[in-house]
Amino acid sequence: MAASISRFKLPDTLDNVPNDIREAMLAVQEKAGFVPNVFLMLAHRPDEFRAFFAYHDALMERPSETLTKAEKEMIVVATSARNRCLYCVVAHGALVRIYSKDPLLADNIAINHRVAGLSERHRLMLDFALHSAIDLGEFSDEWQARLEAVGFTLDDCWDIGAIAAFFGMSNRLVTLAGTPPNAEFYLMGRVPKKVE
């Protein structure tokens, strides 16, 4: 494994990581065509790898009829941009492009979601995400009423705040390790996928 993925020690090969972690890496490699660097970076601490991805999946894969996968990824991009986390902006920007089918959306959110031409629902969602993760994070009756007025449920309010908080931590860990985004992320959702 390349040393440039993290300033912290990495396993020499995938054979040197626990079976469950290796299987998780191989599964994402089969689906995406590569192993995201964050998987490799976190592999040096197996218990933290498991905890990180368990919480990630609980938040990001939780079914919802009112908060879409694209919206969840928009929250990640806005939070990560504010935290100046290149890895997460690039990696999750790719997912915004894929889920929204809009090749410009992630870039616009990363620069300034307030002038990105978003709906009131999405602008308010990202305002609240940044309030939760960057500002005081207090969840007032006023915030709840404003979010419910644009179609979010109380569970969605939790998800917006929790996703922003979780990725604030993720941003800091990736920055701490000096982990760069995989080159593959930059083109995902921008160019048509090759059919073999």
N, C-alpha and C positions, 0 to 999 in steps of 0.2 A: 504494500500500500504506500502511496506517495506521502512523504513527510510534509509536503506543503499543504495538506488538508487540515492539519492541526499543529499547534505548537506543543501539544501534549502527546505522549507516547501512544501510538496506534498498534494494534496487533499486526504482526508481520504478514500474515495471510488470513483468509477467511477460515482456514482450518484451525486457527488459534482463537476463535470466538465460540462461545457456547452454541450448541445446536439450534436452540430456538431463535437466537439472534441471527445466526447464519441463514436459517430458513426464511426469516423476515427479509433479510437483504436479498436473497435470491428471488423471492417472490416479487419484490418491487423491481428488481432488475428485469425479470421476465416481462412484467407489465410495461415498464417505462423504457426498457432498453439499456439502462445504466443504474448504478447504485448511487443515490443522492449522497453527497459528501457529508451531510449531517448524520446519516446512519453510521458512516465510518468514524466520524469524529466522536460520537457518543459510545462507540463500541468499546472504548477503553475502560468504561465503567458499566459493566453489564446490568447491575441493579438499577442504575439511573437510566440506562437505555430503556429497560422494560417499563419503568415508571413513567418516563417521558412519553413513550409511544402509547401506553395504555391511556393516559389522560388525553393525549392528542386525539386518539381515535374516539374516545368517549365524547369529546366535544365536536369534532369535525365530521364524524360518521353518524352521529345521533340523528335518527329520522325526524323530520319536522315538516309539517304541512304549511308552515308560515315563514320559515327562514331557509332559503335555498343554499345549495353548496356554493354557488357563485357569490352570494351575499356573505357567507362565512369567509370566503377567500378575500373578498373586498376588505373585510375588517382586518385581516392579517396584513394586507398590503398597506393600508392606511397607518396602522399601528407601527409596522416595521419601517415605513418611510420616516415617520416621526422620530423613531429611535435610530435612524441612520444605519439600518441593518441591510447591507447589500444582498447578502445571501437570501434572506426571507423575501425581500422585495422582488428579486429576480425569480426565485423558485415559486413563490405563491402568485406572483404576477402571471406566470405561465398558466397556473390553474385558473386564475380569473379569466384569462383569454379563452381557455378551453371551455369552461363551464358557461361563460356568457356568450361565447361565439363572437366576441367583439375584440379585435386585435389592438384597439387603442385604449380600452377602458382602464387596464391596470396602470399604464403609464400616466394617464390623466389623474388617477387617484393618488399615485405615488408623489406627483408634483404638488397638487393642491386639490383635494376633493371638493372644496367649496366652489371652485370655478370649472369643474370637470363636466358640467352639463348633466348632472345626475338628477334623478327624480327627488322630490321632497323626502320620500321614504328613505332613499339611500343616503342623501345628505345628512338627514337627522340620525340615521343609524351610525354613520361614521363619526358624526359629532359626538354622539354618546360613547362610542368606542374609545375615542381619544380622551374624552372626559374621564372615562373609567380607568384607562391605563396610564394616562400622562398627567392629568389634572388631579383634583382631590378624589374623584371617583365616587362621590356621594350619590346615592340613588334616591332622589327625592320624589315626592308625589307628583311634582310638576314634570319631571323627566318621564315618569311612568305614564302620565296622561298624554304627553306629547307623542311618545312612542306608540301607545295604544291607538291614538288618533290616526296613525298612518299604517295600522294593520299588524303591529307586533303584539304578541301575547306576553304575559308576565314571564313565561319560560323563555321566550325569545330575548327578553331583557337580560335575564341571567346569562344566556348564551353569548350575547354581544359582549357583555362585561367580562365573562370568563375567557372567551377567546382572546380578547384584547389583553387581558392580564397574563394568560398563558404565553402568548407570543411575545409579550414584553420580556418574560423570562427567557424564552427561546432566543430572542434577539441578543440578549446579553451573553448567553452561553456561546453562541456562534461568534460573536465579536471577541469574547474572551479567548476563544480557541484560534481565532484568525482564519476561520473556515471560509473559503471562497465558494461561490455558486458553481455548480457544474456548467460547463459550456453549453450542454444540451438544452438547458432551461431557456436560454436566450431566444431560441427560435420556436419553441413550442407554442402553438396557437397563433403563430404569425405566418407560417408557411404550411401548405397542405401536407398532411402526413403521407409518406410513401406507402403505397399498397404493394405488397409483394405477392 
